[in-house]
Amino acid sequence: MNKSLASAAVALVLAGGAVACGSSDDVPSTKERTLTVLAASSLTGTFTDLGEQFEAAHPGVRVKLVFDSSATLAQQAVERAPGDVLATADQQTMDQAETGGGIDGRPAQFATNVVMLAVPKDNPAKISTLADLDKAGVDYLTCVPTAPCGAAAETLLQQDHVERKPVSQEVDVKSVLTKVEAGEADAGLVYQTDVTGSDGKVTGVTVPGAAESPNTYWVATTTNAKDAELAADWVAFLTGTEGQAVLKAAGFGTVD
């Protein structure tokens, strides 16, 4: 074999080896998958825990949690904002997302929650009933009426004939809780789970009639989901045995 033919043969062998070694089929993908969950602010602590468990069970997956008012998140889903899963604190906002084409398929209920009155740990205004909010000098907070916690609060205040208005209506339930914890208000209408998760920073006062009309929590895959398969896995995890156990421990009512 002459020199030029031998050189060509060697080049072909090396090229073939390079192609074989560089085959994408033989190299496992290390690309991280991200699941973006849009969730009501009252789910902050619980979904943070659930996100860590989900990541542990799904190597290579990162759960990105976005918390806000349910009404805000439902509108974002309708407007096709980034997000794979939507979880709301009432059925009305989920229905709005569904009507607007923001979710894919039928939503699933995964929990319930009950409105409760939160007062600072030392309870300076000596509040023991919802009717005490009518006392002169008592400053109390609710969520805005468009938020599930605000809508529920309005209904309960009307039922108990409380005439004095809140000094402020906050964008979400976490804002109400934060201000009560800081002593910036004498009371605030929040959820039972917020009182449970406050680590003793606030005291809870039961609101008559609240348990008879609990808020229901709903979850669905968004129409704009970038990873519909992973989103479906989250919904299954949330409504399954493990997810329901975490929710129950946090004070949520669970769905049989």
Secondary structure, DSSP 8 states (H G I E B T S, - for coil): --HHHHHHHHHHHHHHHHHHHT-GGGS-----EEEEEEEEGGGHHHHHHHHHHHHHHSTTEEEEEEEE-HHHHHHHHHTT-S-SEEEESSHHHHHHHHHTT-EEEEEEEEEEE-EEEEEETT-TT---SGGGGGSTT--EEEE-TTSHHHHHHHHHHHHTT--S--SEEESSHHHHHHHHHTTSSSEEEEEHHHHHTTTTSEEEEE-TTTTTS-EEEEEEEETT-S-HHHHHHHHHHHHSHHHHHHHHHTT-EE--
